[in-house]
Amino acid sequence: MSDSALINDLQTHGMRLVDPRAGHEARRGGAGPSDHKAVTIGATTVMVPVHTAPAFQSPFLVEAPDADGRARVTRDGAEVAKVRFPQRPRFYDLTTKDGVPYHQIATLHAKDVLATTVLQSCIRYESRKKTCQFCAIGQSLAAGRTIAHKTPAQLAEVAKAAVELDGVKHMVLTTGTPRGSDRGAAVLAESARAIKAAVNLPLQAQCEPPEDDIWHQRMFDAGVDSLGMHLEAVTPEVRARIMPGKASVPLEKYFSSFAAAVKVFGHGQVSTYILAGLGDSVEAILEMSEKLCAMGVYPFVVPFVPISGTPLESHPAPRAEFMAAILQPLGQMIVRAGMRSGDIKAGCGKCGACSALSTYEKLRGV
């Protein structure tokens, strides 16, 4: 089985842990890859669900890791891979000058990516009628695993330590959408400016399209290197059903904002998350991706993962075959457009751990 096929299988089925302690660093709730565990397969580190309903029924069983963090993955008793669990980051054991544990400020994704949700609240999440049905941004806050607003000083302090102690290579700054026409761009620019003053670390900011395109330049000037504005779903009917509040921002606004952002950040430095498995067809996702590639926007397509405690916790994960039908042509499409995940300066597309997409970019004949 190829690495691409194995990663697809693991990310759609999840995996069961023989030793529950092996999942102690897995993220629960929050914004981003939640209920996942980072594992390294060969030279590729990926995020695999371990605390989701599909994972509890997964045919993939991960044995207890040895002293070096290596473990066998079996399916029906037969070994299919050997994986390695990343070590606990050293910066997790520190506390900020104002007394907040570093791991409540930012977390390690994959093996060398620092990520934070600057504002752990969102105007969409506050209303059952408006909330994105897949989102768990409020869960980690309610459980005390994070704080509501990470200050620029806290973020700078933690980022500097993560680089120096754990070799972090880039950082993701995302946010819940606040009230106001900037849609989070202002707090992201403020955060980026403080981080860049403390450490030379490539940054990706993620927010909804600001009402005024001037915010793209302001974020760039503050030190943001790449930008993510996430569609999540690509057809109007799925957007309205899955994320009724966010769907109030029309696709036309996303596309005008994408075009403006590419002019500022450059070809391939603007990206968008697309969650496959929410109802959009293979054809719809590839058609949207073709438009995005033509604009110089990287379409980061990931398998939807149902998160416990959300309205979609019982929604089935997409089948591995469905993901392969998207990712194989998409990998070729991205390369033809002059983009590769490795060329992105910072962010989810560069990390690539939540999807097998980057492995399809590398296939022979692409």
C-alpha positions as CSV (number, residue, x, y, z in Angstrom):
1,M,0.0,0.0,0.0
2,S,1.4,3.5,-0.9
3,D,1.8,6.1,1.7
4,S,-0.9,8.2,0.1
5,A,-3.4,5.3,0.3
6,L,-2.4,4.5,3.9
7,I,-2.7,8.1,5.0
8,N,-6.2,8.3,3.4
9,D,-7.3,5.1,5.1
10,L,-6.0,6.3,8.5
11,Q,-7.5,9.7,8.3
12,T,-10.9,8.5,7.2
13,H,-11.1,5.5,9.6
14,G,-9.1,6.9,12.5
15,M,-7.1,4.6,14.7
16,R,-7.6,2.8,18.0
17,L,-4.8,3.0,20.6
18,V,-3.9,-0.1,22.6
19,D,-2.3,2.1,25.2
20,P,-4.6,5.1,25.9
21,R,-1.6,7.0,27.3
22,A,-0.2,7.2,23.7
23,G,-3.0,9.6,23.0
24,H,-2.5,11.9,26.0
25,E,-1.3,14.7,23.7
26,A,-4.2,14.4,21.3
27,R,-6.2,17.6,20.9
28,R,-9.8,17.5,22.1
29,G,-12.2,20.2,21.0
30,G,-11.1,23.7,19.9
31,A,-10.6,25.1,16.4
32,G,-8.5,23.1,13.9
33,P,-7.6,19.5,13.9
34,S,-9.4,18.3,17.0
35,D,-9.6,14.8,18.5
36,H,-6.5,13.9,16.5
37,K,-3.0,12.5,17.3
38,A,0.1,13.3,15.3
39,V,2.0,10.3,14.0
40,T,5.0,10.0,11.6
41,I,4.8,7.5,8.8
42,G,8.2,7.3,7.0
43,A,9.1,10.9,6.5
44,T,5.6,12.3,6.7
45,T,3.8,13.5,9.8
46,V,0.1,13.4,9.7
47,M,-2.8,14.1,12.1
48,V,-5.0,11.0,12.6
49,P,-8.4,10.9,14.5
50,V,-8.3,9.0,17.8
51,H,-11.1,10.4,19.9
52,T,-13.9,10.3,17.3
53,A,-16.8,7.9,16.8
54,P,-15.3,6.4,13.6
55,A,-11.9,6.0,15.4
56,F,-13.5,4.0,18.2
57,Q,-14.6,1.5,15.5
58,S,-11.5,1.7,13.3
59,P,-10.0,-1.5,11.9
60,F,-6.6,0.1,12.5
61,L,-5.0,-0.8,15.8
62,V,-1.9,1.0,17.1
63,E,0.2,-1.0,19.5
64,A,1.9,0.5,22.6
65,P,4.9,2.5,21.5
66,D,8.4,1.4,22.5
67,A,10.9,3.6,24.4
68,D,11.7,5.5,21.2
69,G,8.1,6.3,20.4
70,R,7.8,3.7,17.6
71,A,4.7,1.6,17.3
72,R,3.2,-1.0,14.9
73,V,-0.1,-0.4,13.2
74,T,-2.1,-3.5,12.4
75,R,-5.3,-4.3,10.5
76,D,-7.0,-7.6,11.2
77,G,-3.9,-8.7,13.0
78,A,-1.5,-8.0,10.0
79,E,1.1,-5.2,10.2
80,V,0.4,-2.4,7.7
81,A,2.9,0.2,8.9
82,K,5.2,1.4,11.6
83,V,4.7,4.8,13.0
84,R,6.4,7.1,15.4
85,F,4.8,9.4,18.0
86,P,6.3,12.9,18.3
87,Q,7.8,13.6,21.7
88,R,6.0,16.0,24.1
89,P,7.1,19.5,23.3
90,R,9.4,21.0,26.0
91,F,7.7,24.4,25.8
92,Y,4.5,22.7,27.2
93,D,6.1,22.6,30.6
94,L,6.6,26.4,30.9
95,T,4.4,29.2,32.1
96,T,4.1,32.8,30.9
97,K,5.3,35.7,32.9
98,D,1.6,36.4,33.8
99,G,1.1,32.8,35.0
100,V,-0.6,31.0,32.1
101,P,0.7,27.6,31.0
102,Y,2.2,27.8,27.6
103,H,0.1,24.9,26.3
104,Q,-3.0,27.0,26.9
105,I,-1.6,29.7,24.6
106,A,-0.5,27.6,21.7
107,T,-0.2,23.9,20.7
108,L,2.1,21.9,18.6
109,H,0.5,20.5,15.4
110,A,2.2,17.7,13.5
111,K,5.9,17.8,14.4
112,D,7.1,21.4,13.9
113,V,4.1,23.7,13.6
114,L,2.9,26.0,16.3
115,A,-0.8,26.9,16.3
116,T,-3.1,29.1,18.3
117,T,-6.7,30.5,18.2
118,V,-6.1,34.1,19.3
119,L,-9.8,34.7,20.1
120,Q,-11.5,31.5,21.4
121,S,-14.9,32.8,20.7
122,C,-17.0,33.5,17.6
123,I,-20.1,35.4,16.7
124,R,-21.2,32.3,14.7
125,Y,-20.7,29.9,17.6
126,E,-22.9,32.0,19.9
127,S,-26.1,31.1,18.1
128,R,-27.4,27.5,17.4
129,K,-29.0,28.9,14.2
130,K,-25.7,30.4,13.0
131,T,-23.0,28.1,14.3
132,C,-20.9,26.0,11.9
133,Q,-22.1,22.5,12.6
134,F,-18.6,21.0,12.7
135,C,-17.0,23.6,15.0
136,A,-15.8,22.9,18.5
137,I,-14.2,26.2,19.2
138,G,-16.0,26.6,22.6
139,Q,-15.2,23.1,23.9
140,S,-11.6,23.6,24.9
141,L,-12.4,27.0,26.5
142,A,-15.2,25.5,28.5
143,A,-12.9,22.6,29.6
144,G,-10.2,25.0,30.8
145,R,-7.7,23.9,28.2
146,T,-7.2,27.3,26.8
147,I,-8.0,31.0,27.5
148,A,-10.4,33.3,25.7
149,H,-7.9,35.9,24.4
150,K,-4.2,35.3,23.9
151,T,-2.4,38.6,24.2
152,P,0.3,39.7,21.7
153,A,2.9,39.5,24.6
154,Q,1.8,35.9,25.5
155,L,2.0,34.8,21.9
156,A,5.4,36.3,21.3
157,E,6.8,34.7,24.5
158,V,5.4,31.2,23.6
159,A,6.5,31.4,20.0
160,K,10.0,32.3,20.9
161,A,10.3,29.4,23.4
162,A,8.8,26.9,20.9
163,V,11.4,27.9,18.3
164,E,14.3,27.7,20.7
165,L,13.3,24.6,22.6
166,D,11.4,22.5,20.0
167,G,12.6,23.7,16.6
168,V,9.2,25.0,15.5
169,K,9.4,26.0,11.8
170,H,6.2,28.1,11.3
171,M,3.1,29.2,13.0
172,V,-0.7,29.3,12.4
173,L,-2.7,32.2,13.9
174,T,-6.4,31.6,13.6
175,T,-9.4,33.2,15.3
176,G,-13.0,33.0,15.9
177,T,-14.9,35.7,14.1
178,P,-15.4,38.8,16.3
179,R,-18.0,41.6,15.7
180,G,-16.7,44.2,13.3
181,S,-16.0,44.5,9.6
182,D,-12.3,43.4,9.8
183,R,-13.6,39.8,10.8
184,G,-10.5,39.2,13.0
185,A,-7.8,40.7,10.8
186,A,-7.1,43.4,13.3
187,V,-6.3,41.1,16.2
188,L,-4.3,38.8,13.9
189,A,-2.2,41.8,12.7
190,E,-1.6,42.9,16.2
191,S,-0.5,39.4,17.2
192,A,1.8,38.9,14.2
193,R,3.6,42.2,14.8
194,A,4.4,41.2,18.4
195,I,5.6,37.7,17.4
196,K,7.8,38.9,14.6
197,A,9.4,41.4,17.0
198,A,10.4,38.5,19.3
199,V,11.4,35.8,16.8
200,N,11.9,35.3,13.1
201,L,9.1,32.8,12.5
202,P,7.0,32.5,9.3
203,L,3.3,33.1,10.1
204,Q,0.0,32.2,8.5
205,A,-3.1,34.2,9.5
206,Q,-6.6,32.7,9.1
207,C,-9.9,34.7,9.1
208,E,-13.0,35.3,7.2
209,P,-12.7,37.7,4.3
210,P,-12.4,41.3,5.8
211,E,-15.0,43.7,4.5
212,D,-12.3,46.1,3.4
213,D,-9.5,44.6,1.3
214,I,-7.0,47.0,2.9
215,W,-6.7,44.5,5.8
216,H,-4.7,42.2,3.6
217,Q,-2.0,44.8,3.3
218,R,-2.2,45.6,6.9
219,M,-1.7,41.9,7.9
220,F,1.2,41.6,5.5
221,D,2.9,44.7,6.8
222,A,2.5,43.4,10.4
223,G,4.5,40.3,9.5
224,V,1.9,37.8,8.2
225,D,3.5,35.7,5.4
226,S,0.6,33.7,4.1
227,L,-3.2,33.9,4.5
228,G,-6.0,31.4,4.9
229,M,-9.6,32.2,4.2
230,H,-11.6,29.0,4.5
231,L,-14.6,28.0,2.4
232,E,-15.1,24.7,4.2
233,A,-18.0,23.8,1.8
234,V,-18.2,24.8,-1.9
235,T,-21.8,24.6,-3.0
236,P,-24.5,27.0,-1.8
237,E,-26.9,24.3,-0.5
238,V,-24.2,22.6,1.6
239,R,-22.9,26.0,2.9
240,A,-26.4,27.0,4.0
241,R,-27.0,23.7,5.8
242,I,-23.7,23.1,7.4
243,M,-22.6,26.7,8.3
244,P,-25.7,29.0,8.1
245,G,-24.0,32.0,9.7
246,K,-20.8,31.9,7.7
247,A,-22.8,31.3,4.5
248,S,-24.1,34.8,4.9
249,V,-20.7,35.9,3.5
250,P,-21.4,35.0,-0.2
251,L,-18.9,33.1,-2.4
252,E,-18.6,36.2,-4.5
253,K,-17.0,38.0,-1.5
254,Y,-14.6,35.2,-1.0
255,F,-13.5,35.3,-4.6
256,S,-13.0,39.0,-4.6
257,S,-11.1,38.8,-1.4
258,F,-9.0,35.9,-2.7
259,A,-8.0,38.0,-5.7
260,A,-7.1,41.0,-3.6
261,A,-5.1,38.8,-1.2
262,V,-3.1,37.1,-3.9
263,K,-1.9,40.6,-5.1
264,V,-0.5,41.2,-1.6
265,F,0.8,37.8,-0.5
266,G,1.7,36.3,-3.9
267,H,0.8,33.3,-6.0
268,G,0.3,30.2,-3.9
269,Q,0.6,32.1,-0.6
270,V,-3.2,32.4,-0.1
271,S,-5.1,29.2,0.7
272,T,-8.5,27.9,1.6
273,Y,-9.6,24.8,3.6
274,I,-12.3,22.6,2.0
275,L,-13.8,19.9,4.1
276,A,-14.6,16.9,1.9
277,G,-17.5,14.7,3.1
278,L,-20.0,17.3,4.2
279,G,-22.2,16.8,1.1
280,D,-20.2,18.4,-1.8
281,S,-19.6,16.0,-4.6
282,V,-16.2,15.1,-6.0
283,E,-17.0,17.0,-9.1
284,A,-18.1,20.1,-7.2
285,I,-14.9,20.2,-5.1
286,L,-12.7,19.7,-8.2
287,E,-14.6,22.4,-10.1
288,M,-14.1,24.8,-7.3
289,S,-10.4,23.8,-6.9
290,E,-9.9,24.5,-10.6
291,K,-11.1,28.1,-10.2
292,L,-9.0,28.6,-7.1
293,C,-5.8,27.2,-8.7
294,A,-6.4,29.6,-11.7
295,M,-6.3,32.5,-9.2
296,G,-3.2,31.3,-7.4
297,V,-5.1,30.1,-4.3
298,Y,-4.1,26.8,-2.8
299,P,-7.1,24.5,-2.2
300,F,-6.3,22.5,0.9
301,V,-8.8,19.7,0.8
302,V,-9.0,17.6,3.9
303,P,-11.3,14.7,5.0
304,F,-14.1,15.9,7.3
305,V,-13.6,14.5,10.8
306,P,-16.8,14.4,13.1
307,I,-15.9,15.9,16.4
308,S,-17.5,14.7,19.6
309,G,-19.9,17.2,21.1
310,T,-20.8,19.0,17.9
311,P,-24.0,18.7,15.9
312,L,-22.1,16.6,13.3
313,E,-20.5,14.2,15.8
314,S,-22.5,11.2,14.2
315,H,-22.0,12.4,10.6
316,P,-20.0,9.7,8.8
317,A,-16.4,10.4,7.8
318,P,-15.8,10.3,4.0
319,R,-14.6,7.0,2.5
320,A,-10.9,6.7,1.5
321,E,-12.0,6.0,-2.1
322,F,-13.9,9.3,-2.1
323,M,-10.8,11.2,-0.9
324,A,-8.5,9.5,-3.4
325,A,-10.9,10.5,-6.2
326,I,-10.5,14.1,-5.2
327,L,-6.8,14.2,-4.1
328,Q,-5.2,12.4,-7.0
329,P,-6.4,14.8,-9.7
330,L,-6.1,17.7,-7.3
331,G,-2.5,17.0,-6.7
332,Q,-1.8,17.2,-10.4
333,M,-4.0,20.3,-10.8
334,I,-2.0,22.1,-8.1
335,V,1.3,21.3,-9.6
336,R,0.2,22.4,-13.1
337,A,-0.9,25.7,-11.5
338,G,2.7,26.3,-10.3
339,M,1.9,25.7,-6.7
340,R,3.2,23.1,-4.2
341,S,2.6,22.7,-0.5
342,G,6.3,23.0,0.2
343,D,6.4,26.4,-1.4
344,I,3.9,27.9,1.0
345,K,5.7,30.0,3.5
346,A,3.6,29.0,6.5
347,G,0.4,27.4,7.5
348,C,-1.9,24.4,7.1
349,G,-1.2,23.8,3.5
350,K,2.5,23.8,4.1
351,C,2.2,21.5,7.1
352,G,-0.2,19.2,5.1
353,A,-0.7,16.9,8.1
354,C,-4.5,16.9,8.0
355,S,-4.7,15.5,4.4
356,A,-2.8,13.2,2.1
357,L,-2.9,16.0,-0.5
358,S,0.8,16.8,-0.4
359,T,1.8,13.2,-1.1
360,Y,-0.3,13.3,-4.3
361,E,1.7,16.3,-5.4
362,K,4.8,14.1,-5.4
363,L,3.4,11.1,-7.4
364,R,5.3,10.2,-10.6
365,G,3.7,11.8,-13.7
366,V,2.5,14.9,-11.8
